[in-house]
Amino acid sequence: RGGAIYTRQNPGGERRGYECPEERDYYPYWHPTPWKDIAVLTSEPGKCTDLLDENGNRNMKYECVHRVDDYSTLGYSKFNNKEECEYSGGEWTGKAIPEENCILLEKAPDCKMAPWSRPNHLGQTDDSNSFPSYKWELPNFHGLLESQECVLRIRYNVTTNDYLDDFASDTSKGYFAGLESHDDPKVTYRGARLQLALDSAQTGRVFQDRTHVFQLKPRPTSVPSDKTIKNLGVRGRRGNIVQAFPSVEYDFSPTILEMNRDDLVHIQWEGSNSNPKSEGEGRQGTDRSNIVPITVAGASIPAGTPSFPNNELELDYFKYKTKEGTTRAFKSLIIKDSTLPEIVQQCEAAKMIPDLSEIKISHSCEHSFQGDNNRFITCEEDEILEILDAWYGRENDSICNVERGGGGLYNAPGECRRDAKWVIDGRCNGQRGCSLGFGNSYVGDPCRGTTKYLEVSYRCNKIAEAPEIEYYALLLQNGSWFEDINKNRVISRTRCWAEINEDERDTEPKMFAEWIWSSVPSIKKLNKIEELELQLASSGFYECFEKDDCDYALNENRDQLQNQLDNAAAYFAGNIVQMNPGVHQYMSTRNNNFSNRAQKGTIIVI
């Protein structure tokens, strides 16, 4: 009625961008469109045949064309059927220049049952380890030499049972005794007069119609053609759980990436400079991400030198040879602008004396129907836990009974076994007790199709009482001791130190084995893993260390990176790398606001 901008859902004819409201609201559409359908996910797969029969990929869609000459037309026509079109002098054709015999139609879209998802729960499914998703095989432009810009469209249509499937009128008749449905209808039941909270405009409509622009690029020549490339990116947006909906809060995608040691991974992400006002770190309206290795599994402790308010801590290592020719090594903590009690607090460390008591082993099942799936281990009041080993999988059919859980038994050593010590360390080490509840979401699934359990080896160690220190003094640079000190006086710079074995020196995680490709065109060589780590940590703000090696170097006297990445680019095309074997945990330092806004990820390389 009145053109394609008016629909039952859109009676006012509002239009956003280049959209055609009629095409948006009705599927399949009668008119030709530029869109190539990928998939139809529906709660009623019995309708797939009808949907595919009318789909534009395989069914020619016609339009009315009025020609000026052999090369141009009058544009759009108001006629939407062959009879009226030809009566008005137009041509009813499936293409502006009709050459139907030469048209290569797209393959039929996939039509299947939509994965179940609980409404308003951010994609919760019946499989707790994954979001509802559809695996799409990207189009392959064989021989592609230049980037192809593509647009992906996702349309979410909801039709409730308050209306019949087929209707022709603007409002349609609902199931209320054959009457039309109106907003907030009233109903009398058993003499009680009741009112429903119903917005009739919501009972049959398109709730989401979103487009996303992306590029398909040729594989770089430096990347071997026989290598599999895994993708690691970012999903979600700025905001708390309410503000981010229907998206999610920041997260790496996938959160747990499993790959073989011969595979490569392309690390990249995108952000925004125009988010609505919402909760988040850094400048309002911006999305930023970065990647820094985590040094303590399960904790928010990134690699690097930590800083605290009004106090810059520097950890240094040094060694020297004695007159006897032996080498002694020390670690030294430099402390700035602190009072004496603060210095003592930062220098003292809790001591733990190993106990040669019996090593204990405990198991926690994956599911409750196998047995105890939340086993709790405890020590005596004067003891704390030391985790010796922990793994997740199955190597015994009697533990967490495999017959009750289903699936096969993996007998080959290591075939159904994945290291979990780094998780349990962060949860239990140094505690008097802790829970061993565990599942696939922590380290992935080592053997699909069988039930699993967690095995933990541990012992309880006696807690050594910290020695009572009665007296403190500071050693001055001239070698004398300064004893008359006010505890409230702020000391500008001092240090504490401890002798160590050389092999005790802390080392940062080594995630990357080889730097294969960089999206930064100015960098001259990819031979410094530290520069790769610098790019990922600064979200591409810094490209290298020295100005002779790239366009924007860390050691140049230019603009410095804002510590919450505010002046970094929202988009980083990233790097392609080969990983070292093992389990690697990493985080975004900007998006680390505890609990559900803690952006962390894990890469498992086997």
FIVEX-972364 format. One record per residue (C-alpha): residue in one letter; x, y, z. Coordinates in Angstrom, 1 decimal. Layout:
% residues N
 r     c1     c2     c3
 a      X      Y      Z
...
This chain:
% residues 606
 r     c1     c2     c3
 r    0.0    0.0    0.0
 g    1.7    3.2   -1.2
 g    5.0    1.6   -2.0
 a    7.7   -0.7   -0.5
 i    8.5    1.6    2.4
 y    5.1    0.9    4.1
 t    4.6   -2.4    6.0
 r    2.5   -3.7    8.8
 q    5.5   -3.3   11.1
 n    6.4    0.0    9.6
 p    3.2    1.9    8.7
 g    4.8    5.3    9.0
 g    7.3    4.6    6.2
 e   10.4    5.3    8.2
 r   13.6    4.3    6.4
 r   17.2    3.9    7.7
 g   20.1    4.2    5.3
 y   19.5    2.3    2.0
 e   17.2   -0.3    3.4
 c   13.9   -1.2    1.8
 p   11.5   -1.8    4.7
 e    9.3   -4.2    2.7
 e   12.3   -6.3    1.8
 r   13.4   -6.2    5.5
 d   10.1   -7.3    6.9
 y    9.1  -10.1    4.5
 y   11.1  -13.2    3.6
 p   11.4  -14.6    1.1
 y   11.0  -11.4   -0.9
 w    9.2  -11.3   -4.3
 h   11.6   -8.8   -5.9
 p   15.3   -9.3   -7.0
 t   17.8   -8.2   -4.3
 p   21.6   -8.0   -4.2
 w   21.8  -10.4   -1.2
 k   23.0  -14.0   -1.5
 d   21.4  -16.2    1.2
 i   23.7  -18.3    3.3
 a   21.4  -20.0    5.8
 v   17.9  -20.0    7.3
 l   17.8  -21.1   10.9
 t   14.2  -21.7   12.1
 s   12.3  -23.2   14.9
 e   10.0  -24.8   12.3
 p   12.2  -26.8    9.9
 g    9.1  -28.3    8.4
 k    8.8  -25.0    6.5
 c   12.2  -25.3    4.9
 t   10.8  -26.7    1.6
 d    8.5  -23.7    1.1
 l   11.3  -21.3    2.1
 l   13.8  -22.7   -0.3
 d   11.3  -23.0   -3.1
 e   10.8  -19.2   -2.9
 n   14.4  -18.3   -2.2
 g   16.2  -15.9   -4.6
 n   19.3  -18.0   -4.8
 r   17.6  -20.8   -6.8
 n   14.3  -19.2   -7.8
 m   14.4  -16.4  -10.4
 k   12.9  -13.1   -9.0
 y   11.3  -10.8  -11.6
 e   10.8   -7.1  -11.8
 c    9.2   -4.6  -14.2
 v   11.7   -2.7  -16.4
 h   10.7    0.3  -18.5
 r   13.4    1.0  -21.2
 v   14.4    4.3  -22.6
 d   16.8    2.6  -25.1
 d   19.0   -0.5  -25.3
 y   21.3    0.8  -22.6
 s   19.2    2.6  -20.0
 t   15.9    2.3  -18.1
 l   13.5    4.6  -16.2
 g   14.6    3.1  -12.9
 y   12.1    1.5  -10.5
 s    8.6    0.6  -11.5
 k    5.4    0.6   -9.3
 f    4.1   -2.6  -11.0
 n    4.9   -5.9   -9.1
 n    3.2   -8.4  -11.4
 k    3.6   -9.5  -15.1
 e    0.2   -8.5  -16.3
 e    0.2   -4.9  -15.1
 c    3.9   -4.5  -16.1
 e    3.4   -5.6  -19.7
 y    0.1   -3.7  -20.0
 s    2.0   -0.5  -19.1
 g    4.7   -1.1  -21.7
 g    7.3   -2.7  -19.4
 e    9.3   -5.9  -19.6
 w    8.8   -8.5  -16.9
 t   12.3   -9.8  -16.4
 g   14.6  -11.4  -13.9
 k   17.4   -9.0  -14.9
 a   17.7   -5.4  -16.0
 i   19.1   -6.7  -19.3
 p   17.4  -10.0  -19.8
 e   19.9  -12.8  -20.5
 e   18.4  -15.5  -18.3
 n   20.1  -18.3  -20.1
 c   23.5  -17.0  -19.0
 i   22.7  -16.5  -15.3
 l   24.6  -18.7  -12.8
 l   22.4  -19.0   -9.8
 e   23.9  -19.3   -6.3
 k   23.7  -22.6   -4.4
 a   20.6  -23.1   -2.2
 p   21.0  -21.8    1.3
 d   21.2  -24.1    4.2
 c   17.9  -24.5    6.1
 k   17.9  -26.2    9.5
 m   16.7  -26.1   13.0
 a   17.9  -23.1   14.9
 p   20.0  -24.0   18.0
 w   18.0  -23.5   21.2
 s   18.8  -20.4   23.1
 r   17.2  -19.0   26.3
 p   15.9  -15.5   25.6
 n   17.7  -12.6   27.2
 h   20.5  -14.7   28.5
 l   23.3  -13.7   26.1
 g   23.2  -16.8   24.0
 q   22.9  -19.5   26.7
 t   22.4  -22.9   25.0
 d   21.9  -26.5   26.1
 d   25.6  -26.9   25.5
 s   27.2  -24.8   28.2
 n   30.6  -24.7   26.4
 s   29.4  -22.8   23.3
 f   27.3  -20.0   22.0
 p   24.5  -20.7   19.5
 s   26.3  -20.5   16.2
 y   26.3  -21.4   12.5
 k   29.5  -22.5   10.8
 w   29.8  -20.7    7.5
 e   32.3  -21.7    4.8
 l   33.6  -18.4    3.4
 p   33.4  -17.9   -0.4
 n   36.6  -18.8   -2.1
 f   37.7  -16.3   -4.7
 h   40.2  -18.5   -6.5
 g   43.1  -16.6   -7.9
 l   42.3  -13.6   -5.7
 l   44.9  -10.9   -6.1
 e   43.2   -8.0   -4.4
 s   41.0   -7.7   -1.3
 q   37.3   -8.2   -1.7
 e   35.0   -6.1    0.4
 c   31.9   -8.0    1.6
 v   28.9   -7.3    3.7
 l   27.4   -9.9    6.0
 r   23.7   -9.4    7.0
 i   22.0  -11.1    9.9
 r   18.3  -10.8   10.2
 y   16.3  -11.9   13.3
 n   12.6  -12.4   12.7
 v   10.2  -13.3   15.5
 t    6.6  -14.4   14.9
 t    4.6  -15.6   17.9
 n    1.5  -17.9   17.8
 d   -0.8  -14.9   18.6
 y   -1.3  -14.5   14.9
 l   -2.1  -17.0   12.2
 d    0.8  -17.9    9.8
 d   -1.0  -16.5    6.8
 f   -2.6  -13.1    6.9
 a   -3.3  -10.3    4.5
 s   -4.7   -7.4    6.5
 d   -2.5   -4.7    8.1
 t   -3.2   -5.8   11.7
 s   -4.5   -9.4   11.2
 k   -7.0  -11.2   13.4
 g   -5.5  -13.0   16.4
 y   -6.7  -15.8   18.6
 f   -8.7  -13.7   21.0
 a  -12.2  -15.1   20.1
 g  -11.6  -14.1   16.4
 l  -11.1  -10.4   17.4
 e   -8.1   -8.3   16.5
 s   -5.3   -8.2   19.1
 h   -4.8   -4.8   20.7
 d   -2.2   -3.5   23.2
 d   -2.7   -4.7   26.8
 p   -5.9   -6.7   26.2
 k   -8.2   -7.5   29.1
 v   -9.7  -11.0   29.7
 t  -12.2  -12.3   32.2
 y  -11.4  -15.8   33.7
 r  -13.6  -17.4   36.3
 g  -15.2  -14.0   37.0
 a  -11.9  -12.3   37.6
 r  -11.0   -9.4   35.2
 l   -7.4   -9.6   34.2
 q   -5.1   -7.6   32.0
 l   -2.1   -8.8   29.8
 a    1.0   -6.8   29.2
 l    1.0   -7.3   25.4
 d    2.4   -5.0   22.7
 s    0.8   -6.2   19.5
 a    3.5   -4.6   17.5
 q    6.0   -7.1   18.9
 t    4.2  -10.3   18.2
 g    5.3  -10.5   14.6
 r    8.3   -8.4   13.5
 v   12.0   -8.3   12.6
 f   13.8   -7.5   15.8
 q   17.3   -7.2   14.4
 d   18.5   -6.5   10.9
 r   22.3   -5.8   11.1
 t   25.1   -5.6    8.5
 h   28.8   -6.1    9.1
 v   31.5   -5.1    6.6
 f   34.5   -7.3    6.2
 q   37.3   -8.0    3.8
 l   38.6  -11.2    2.2
 k   42.3  -10.8    1.5
 p   44.7  -12.9   -0.4
 r   47.0  -15.2    1.7
 p   50.3  -13.4    2.2
 t   53.1  -14.8    0.1
 s   55.2  -15.3    3.2
 v   52.6  -17.7    4.6
 p   53.1  -21.3    3.4
 s   50.1  -22.5    1.4
 d   50.0  -25.9    3.2
 k   49.7  -24.3    6.7
 t   46.3  -24.1    8.5
 i   45.6  -20.6    9.8
 k   43.5  -20.3   13.0
 n   41.8  -17.0   13.6
 l   41.9  -15.3   17.0
 g   39.9  -12.1   17.4
 v   37.7  -10.2   19.8
 r   33.9  -10.2   20.2
 g   31.6   -8.1   22.3
 r   31.5   -4.4   23.1
 r   31.9   -1.8   25.8
 g   29.3   -1.8   28.6
 n   27.9   -3.9   31.4
 i   25.7   -7.0   30.7
 v   22.6   -4.8   30.2
 q   24.3   -2.1   28.1
 a   26.0   -4.6   25.9
 f   22.9   -6.6   25.0
 p   22.2   -8.1   22.5
 s   26.0   -8.3   22.2
 v   28.2   -9.6   25.0
 e   30.9   -7.9   27.1
 y   34.5   -8.1   25.9
 d   35.8  -11.5   25.2
 f   38.4  -13.2   23.0
 s   37.0  -15.4   20.2
 p   37.5  -18.2   20.7
 t   38.1  -18.0   24.4
 i   39.9  -21.3   24.3
 l   41.8  -21.9   21.1
 e   43.0  -25.5   20.5
 m   45.6  -26.0   17.7
 n   48.4  -28.3   16.5
 r   51.9  -27.1   16.8
 d   52.3  -26.9   13.0
 d   49.3  -24.6   12.7
 l   49.5  -20.8   12.5
 v   47.3  -18.3   14.2
 h   46.2  -14.9   12.9
 i   45.8  -12.5   15.9
 q   43.6   -9.5   15.0
 w   40.8   -7.4   16.4
 e   38.4   -4.5   15.8
 g   37.0   -1.9   18.1
 s   35.0    1.3   18.0
 n   35.2    5.0   18.5
 s   31.4    5.6   18.7
 n   29.8    3.4   21.3
 p   26.9    4.8   23.2
 k   27.7    6.0   26.7
 s   28.3    2.9   28.8
 e   30.4    1.3   31.5
 g   34.0    0.5   30.6
 e   37.7    1.4   31.0
 g   39.4    4.2   29.1
 r   37.8    7.0   27.1
 q   34.0    7.0   27.0
 g   32.6    5.6   23.7
 t   35.8    3.6   22.7
 d   36.5   -0.1   22.4
 r   40.1   -1.1   22.5
 s   41.9   -4.5   23.0
 n   45.4   -5.7   23.4
 i   47.2   -9.0   24.3
 v   49.7   -9.5   27.1
 p   50.8  -12.9   28.5
 i   49.6  -13.8   32.0
 t   52.4  -14.8   34.4
 v   50.2  -16.4   37.1
 a   47.6  -18.9   35.8
 g   44.0  -17.8   36.5
 a   45.1  -14.4   37.9
 s   45.1  -10.9   36.6
 i   48.9  -10.6   36.7
 p   50.3   -9.7   33.2
 a   54.0  -10.0   32.2
 g   56.1   -6.9   32.8
 t   57.1   -4.7   35.7
 p   54.2   -3.9   38.0
 s   53.4   -0.4   39.2
 f   51.4    0.7   42.2
 p   49.9    4.2   43.1
 n   52.7    6.6   44.0
 n   55.2    3.7   44.0
 e   57.2    2.4   41.0
 l   58.5   -1.1   41.8
 e   61.4   -2.3   39.8
 l   62.6   -5.9   40.1
 d   66.3   -6.3   39.2
 y   68.7   -9.3   39.0
 f   72.4   -9.2   39.4
 k   75.3  -11.6   40.1
 y   79.0  -11.4   40.9
 k   82.0  -13.6   41.4
 t   83.5  -13.9   44.9
 k   87.2  -14.0   45.6
 e   87.0  -17.8   45.8
 g   85.7  -17.8   42.2
 t   82.1  -18.8   43.0
 t   79.1  -17.0   41.5
 r   76.3  -15.6   43.7
 a   73.0  -14.4   42.3
 f   70.5  -11.9   43.8
 k   67.2  -10.5   43.1
 s   66.6   -6.9   44.2
 l   63.3   -5.0   44.6
 i   63.6   -1.2   44.3
 i   60.9    0.6   46.2
 k   60.1    4.3   45.8
 d   58.3    6.9   47.8
 s   57.1    4.6   50.7
 t   57.1    4.8   54.4
 l   59.0    2.2   56.5
 p   55.9    0.1   57.3
 e   55.1    0.1   53.6
 i   58.6   -1.0   52.7
 v   58.5   -3.8   55.2
 q   55.2   -5.0   54.0
 q   56.4   -5.1   50.4
 c   59.7   -6.8   51.2
 e   58.6   -9.5   53.6
 a   57.3  -12.7   51.9
 a   55.4  -15.6   53.5
 k   57.6  -18.7   54.0
 m   56.4  -22.2   53.3
 i   58.3  -25.2   54.7
 p   57.8  -28.4   52.6
 d   56.4  -31.3   54.5
 l   57.4  -34.9   53.6
 s   54.0  -36.2   54.5
 e   52.0  -38.6   52.3
 i   51.1  -37.3   48.8
 k   47.4  -37.4   48.4
 i   45.3  -37.9   45.2
 s   41.7  -36.8   44.8
 h   39.2  -37.0   41.9
 s   36.3  -34.8   40.9
 c   33.9  -36.0   38.2
 e   32.8  -34.0   35.1
 h   29.1  -34.6   35.8
 s   27.1  -35.2   38.9
 f   25.6  -38.4   37.6
 q   29.1  -40.0   37.6
 g   29.7  -39.2   41.2
 d   31.1  -36.3   43.2
 n   31.5  -33.4   40.7
 n   32.5  -30.8   43.3
 r   35.1  -32.5   45.5
 f   36.5  -30.3   48.2
 i   40.0  -30.9   49.6
 t   41.2  -29.5   52.9
 c   44.3  -29.4   55.2
 e   44.6  -29.0   59.0
 e   44.4  -25.5   60.5
 d   48.2  -25.1   60.6
 e   48.7  -26.4   57.0
 i   48.2  -25.1   53.4
 l   47.9  -26.9   50.1
 e   50.7  -27.5   47.7
 i   49.5  -28.8   44.3
 l   51.9  -31.3   42.8
 d   50.1  -32.3   39.6
 a   46.6  -32.0   38.1
 w   45.2  -33.3   34.8
 y   41.7  -33.6   33.2
 g   40.5  -36.5   31.1
 r   40.1  -40.3   31.6
 e   42.6  -43.2   32.0
 n   40.5  -45.5   34.3
 d   37.0  -46.8   33.9
 s   36.3  -47.3   37.6
 i   36.9  -43.7   38.6
 c   33.7  -41.6   38.1
 n   32.2  -44.7   36.6
 v   32.4  -44.7   32.8
 e   29.4  -47.0   32.4
 r   27.1  -44.6   34.2
 g   28.5  -41.7   32.1
 g   28.6  -43.3   28.7
 g   31.4  -43.0   26.1
 g   34.4  -45.0   25.4
 l   37.5  -45.6   27.5
 y   40.8  -44.2   26.3
 n   43.6  -46.6   27.4
 a   46.6  -45.1   25.5
 p   48.7  -42.9   27.8
 g   48.0  -39.3   27.2
 e   45.3  -39.9   24.6
 c   42.6  -38.6   26.9
 r   44.6  -36.4   29.2
 r   45.1  -32.6   29.4
 d   47.3  -30.6   31.8
 a   45.2  -28.8   34.4
 k   47.8  -27.9   37.0
 w   47.9  -24.3   35.9
 v   44.2  -23.9   36.7
 i   44.3  -25.7   40.0
 d   47.5  -23.9   41.0
 g   45.7  -20.6   40.8
 r   42.7  -21.9   42.7
 c   44.3  -24.0   45.5
 n   48.0  -23.4   46.1
 g   48.6  -21.7   49.4
 q   44.9  -22.2   50.5
 r   43.7  -24.3   53.4
 g   41.0  -25.9   51.2
 c   39.5  -25.5   47.8
 s   36.9  -26.9   45.4
 l   37.9  -29.2   42.5
 g   34.8  -28.6   40.4
 f   36.0  -28.9   36.8
 g   34.8  -29.2   33.2
 n   35.6  -28.7   29.5
 s   35.3  -24.9   29.8
 y   38.7  -24.7   31.6
 v   41.1  -26.6   29.3
 g   38.9  -27.8   26.4
 d   37.7  -31.3   25.7
 p   40.6  -33.8   25.4
 c   38.4  -36.6   24.2
 r   35.0  -35.9   22.8
 g   32.3  -38.5   23.4
 t   33.4  -39.8   26.8
 t   32.8  -38.6   30.3
 k   35.9  -37.3   32.2
 y   37.3  -36.5   35.6
 l   39.9  -34.3   37.3
 e   42.8  -36.0   39.1
 v   44.8  -33.8   41.5
 s   48.0  -34.8   43.4
 y   48.7  -32.7   46.4
 r   50.1  -32.5   49.9
 c   49.6  -30.4   53.0
 n   52.5  -28.3   54.2
 k   53.0  -26.8   57.7
 i   52.9  -23.0   57.8
 a   56.0  -21.5   59.2
 e   55.5  -18.6   61.5
 a   57.0  -15.4   60.3
 p   59.9  -14.3   62.5
 e   59.1  -11.4   64.8
 i   61.3   -8.5   63.6
 e   62.0   -6.1   66.5
 y   64.2   -3.5   64.8
 y   64.6   -2.0   61.3
 a   67.3    0.2   59.9
 l   68.2    1.5   56.4
 l   71.6    1.1   54.7
 l   72.6    4.4   53.1
 q   74.5    4.8   49.9
 n   77.7    5.7   51.8
 g   77.6    2.4   53.6
 s   76.4    3.6   57.0
 w   73.2    2.5   58.7
 f   70.5    5.0   59.4
 e   68.7    4.0   62.5
 d   66.8    7.0   63.8
 i   63.9    6.8   61.4
 n   60.3    8.0   61.7
 k   57.9    5.4   60.6
 n   55.7    8.0   58.9
 r   58.6    9.5   56.9
 v   58.5    8.8   53.2
 i   61.6    7.3   51.8
 s   62.2    8.3   48.2
 r   64.1    5.2   47.1
 t   65.3    2.0   48.8
 r   65.5   -1.7   48.0
 c   65.3   -5.1   49.6
 w   67.1   -8.2   48.2
 a   67.4  -11.9   48.5
 e   70.0  -14.4   47.3
 i   68.7  -16.9   44.8
 n   70.0  -19.7   42.6
 e   70.5  -18.6   39.0
 d   67.8  -21.0   37.8
 e   65.3  -19.4   40.2
 r   65.2  -16.2   38.1
 d   61.6  -15.4   37.0
 t   61.1  -15.7   33.3
 e   58.2  -14.3   31.2
 p   56.0  -16.7   29.3
 k   57.2  -17.6   25.9
 m   54.1  -17.8   23.7
 f   55.5  -17.3   20.2
 a   57.9  -19.5   18.3
 e   58.1  -17.6   15.0
 w   56.8  -14.4   13.5
 i   55.4  -15.2   10.0
 w   53.7  -12.1    8.8
 s   52.8   -8.6   10.1
 s   50.1   -6.2    8.9
 v   52.5   -3.3    9.7
 p   54.0   -2.5    6.2
 s   56.8   -0.4    7.5
 i   58.5   -2.9    9.8
 k   61.7   -4.2    8.0
 k   62.4   -7.5    9.8
 l   60.3  -10.0   11.7
 n   63.2  -11.4   13.7
 k   62.5  -10.0   17.1
 i   59.7  -11.7   19.0
 e   59.9   -8.9   21.6
 e   58.7   -6.4   18.9
 l   55.8   -8.8   18.0
 e   54.9   -8.7   21.7
 l   55.2   -4.9   21.7
 q   52.8   -4.6   18.8
 l   50.2   -6.8   20.4
 a   50.6   -5.1   23.8
 s   50.2   -1.6   22.3
 s   47.4   -2.6   19.9
 g   49.7   -1.7   17.0
 f   50.5    1.8   18.4
 y   54.2    1.0   18.6
 e   55.6   -0.9   15.6
 c   59.2   -1.7   16.7
 f   61.8   -0.5   19.2
 e   64.2    1.7   17.1
 k   63.2    4.3   14.5
 d   65.5    2.9   11.8
 d   63.4   -0.3   11.8
 c   59.9    1.0   11.3
 d   57.8    4.2   11.0
 y   56.7    4.5   14.6
 a   59.2    3.3   17.2
 l   59.0    3.0   21.0
 n   62.3    4.8   21.5
 e   61.4    7.8   19.4
 n   60.7   11.2   21.1
 r   57.1   11.2   19.8
 d   53.6   10.8   21.3
 q   53.5    8.1   23.9
 l   50.9    5.4   24.3
 q   48.1    6.3   26.7
 n   48.1    3.5   29.3
 q   44.5    2.5   28.6
 l   45.1    2.5   24.8
 d   42.9    5.6   24.3
 n   45.1    6.9   21.5
 a   45.7    3.5   19.8
 a   43.7    2.6   16.7
 a   40.3    0.9   17.2
 y   41.3   -1.7   14.5
 f   44.4   -3.8   14.4
 a   45.0   -6.2   11.4
 g   47.5   -8.0   13.6
 n   50.1  -10.7   12.9
 i   50.4  -14.3   11.8
 v   52.5  -16.4   14.2
 q   53.5  -19.9   15.1
 m   53.0  -20.8   18.7
 n   55.3  -22.7   21.1
 p   53.8  -26.0   22.4
 g   52.0  -25.8   25.7
 v   49.2  -23.9   27.4
 h   49.3  -20.1   27.1
 q   47.1  -17.7   29.0
 y   46.8  -14.1   28.0
 m   44.7  -11.0   28.8
 s   43.7   -7.5   27.7
 t   45.1   -5.1   30.3
 r   42.5   -2.5   29.4
 n   39.4   -4.6   29.8
 n   40.1   -6.2   33.1
 n   37.4   -5.0   35.4
 f   37.1   -8.2   37.4
 s   34.4  -11.0   37.0
 n   32.5  -10.9   33.8
 r   34.4   -7.9   32.3
 a   37.8   -9.7   32.6
 q   38.9  -10.3   29.0
 k   41.2  -13.3   29.1
 g   41.9  -16.2   26.8
 t   43.8  -19.5   26.5
 i   45.7  -21.1   23.6
 i   46.4  -24.8   23.9
 v   49.1  -26.0   21.4
 i   49.5  -29.8   21.2
